[in-house]
Amino acid sequence: MFHKRDKMSARCRRVLSRGRRCRLIIIIIIIIIIIIRDNEKGTCVLIDVAILGDRNVIKKEAHKILKYKDLTIEIQRMWNVKTKVIPVIIGATGTSSESFRKYVSNIPGKQEVKELQKTAILGTAHILRKVLM
């Protein structure tokens, strides 16, 4: 990661020496998939947690649901349980969709939206500090 940064900063120095603008674009994508199976209730929940750039959060939620459609059908056949996908998509600066609260409320346990957003922002800041320092 630092090797790429060195190349980018060298390129930026060359561009700046010519009098042009240079931007450093850092793409942050973190993806976690959690499968919770409850035999007593006969349910299975696929939780897809992703922290990515602020653009297209709503499109990404729809993409995640469609992406795991085949897997949910396969789990339903294999384990004979009802399966649903819960996409938890947060932008790197804490942005979320309107349906984000609905998805978080479906997750077993107690989660607060503010805490999830705060964690995403602090994680982004940590990554940026490592890259830019």
C-alpha positions as CSV (number, residue, x, y, z in Angstrom):
1,M,0.0,0.0,0.0
2,F,2.8,2.4,0.8
3,H,4.6,1.5,-2.4
4,K,1.6,2.6,-4.4
5,R,1.4,5.8,-2.4
6,D,5.1,6.6,-3.2
7,K,4.4,6.2,-6.9
8,M,1.3,8.4,-6.7
9,S,3.0,11.1,-4.8
10,A,5.9,11.1,-7.3
11,R,3.4,11.4,-10.1
12,C,1.7,14.2,-8.3
13,R,5.0,16.0,-7.9
14,R,5.6,15.7,-11.7
15,V,2.2,17.0,-12.5
16,L,2.5,19.9,-10.0
17,S,5.8,20.9,-11.4
18,R,4.0,21.4,-14.8
19,G,1.5,23.7,-13.1
20,R,-1.5,21.3,-13.3
21,R,-3.8,20.3,-10.5
22,C,-3.3,16.9,-8.8
23,R,-5.7,15.0,-6.6
24,L,-5.0,12.0,-4.5
25,I,-8.1,9.8,-4.6
26,I,-8.2,7.1,-2.0
27,I,-10.9,4.4,-2.3
28,I,-11.9,2.7,1.0
29,I,-13.8,-0.5,0.8
30,I,-14.3,-2.9,3.8
31,I,-16.7,-5.8,3.4
32,I,-17.7,-8.3,6.1
33,I,-20.3,-11.1,5.7
34,I,-21.9,-12.7,8.8
35,I,-24.3,-15.7,8.7
36,I,-26.5,-16.3,11.7
37,R,-28.5,-19.5,11.8
38,D,-31.3,-20.0,14.4
39,N,-32.5,-23.6,14.4
40,E,-35.2,-23.0,17.0
41,K,-36.9,-20.4,14.8
42,G,-35.9,-22.0,11.5
43,T,-34.3,-18.8,10.2
44,C,-31.0,-17.8,8.7
45,V,-29.8,-14.2,8.3
46,L,-27.0,-13.1,6.0
47,I,-25.6,-9.8,7.1
48,D,-23.4,-8.0,4.6
49,V,-21.6,-5.1,6.2
50,A,-19.8,-2.8,3.8
51,I,-18.1,0.5,4.3
52,L,-17.3,2.2,1.1
53,G,-17.0,5.6,-0.7
54,D,-20.0,7.8,-0.3
55,R,-21.3,7.4,-3.8
56,N,-24.1,5.0,-4.7
57,V,-25.0,3.7,-1.3
58,I,-28.5,3.0,-2.4
59,K,-27.4,1.2,-5.6
60,K,-24.9,-0.9,-3.5
61,E,-27.7,-2.0,-1.2
62,A,-29.8,-3.3,-4.1
63,H,-26.7,-4.9,-5.6
64,K,-26.0,-6.8,-2.4
65,I,-29.5,-8.1,-2.2
66,L,-29.4,-9.4,-5.8
67,K,-25.8,-10.7,-5.3
68,Y,-26.8,-13.1,-2.5
69,K,-30.1,-14.2,-4.0
70,D,-28.7,-17.5,-5.3
71,L,-27.0,-18.1,-2.0
72,T,-30.2,-17.6,0.0
73,I,-32.0,-20.0,-2.3
74,E,-29.3,-22.6,-1.8
75,I,-29.3,-22.1,2.0
76,Q,-33.0,-22.5,2.1
77,R,-32.7,-25.8,0.2
78,M,-29.8,-27.2,2.2
79,W,-30.8,-26.2,5.7
80,N,-34.6,-26.0,5.3
81,V,-34.8,-22.6,6.9
82,K,-36.2,-19.2,5.9
83,T,-33.3,-17.0,4.8
84,K,-33.0,-13.2,4.3
85,V,-30.2,-10.8,3.4
86,I,-29.6,-7.7,5.4
87,P,-27.3,-5.2,3.7
88,V,-25.6,-2.8,6.1
89,I,-24.0,-0.2,3.8
90,I,-22.3,2.9,5.3
91,G,-20.4,5.5,3.4
92,A,-16.9,6.3,4.5
93,T,-18.0,9.6,6.0
94,G,-21.1,8.0,7.7
95,T,-23.7,8.5,5.0
96,S,-26.5,5.9,4.8
97,S,-29.7,5.3,2.9
98,E,-33.2,5.9,4.1
99,S,-33.8,2.1,4.5
100,F,-30.6,1.7,6.6
101,R,-32.5,2.0,10.0
102,K,-35.0,-0.7,8.8
103,Y,-32.2,-3.1,8.0
104,V,-30.3,-2.4,11.2
105,S,-33.5,-3.0,13.3
106,N,-33.8,-6.5,11.7
107,I,-30.3,-7.6,13.0
108,P,-30.5,-9.6,16.2
109,G,-29.2,-7.8,19.2
110,K,-29.0,-4.1,20.0
111,Q,-27.3,-1.7,17.5
112,E,-27.4,2.0,17.3
113,V,-27.2,3.7,13.9
114,K,-25.1,6.6,15.4
115,E,-22.5,4.1,16.8
116,L,-22.2,2.3,13.4
117,Q,-21.7,5.6,11.6
118,K,-19.2,6.8,14.2
119,T,-17.2,3.6,13.8
120,A,-17.2,4.0,10.0
121,I,-15.9,7.6,10.3
122,L,-13.2,6.7,12.8
123,G,-12.1,3.8,10.7
124,T,-11.8,6.0,7.7
125,A,-9.8,8.6,9.6
126,H,-7.5,5.9,10.8
127,I,-6.9,4.6,7.3
128,L,-6.3,8.1,5.9
129,R,-3.8,8.9,8.7
130,K,-1.8,5.8,7.8
131,V,-1.8,6.5,4.1
132,L,-1.1,10.2,4.2
133,M,1.5,10.3,7.0
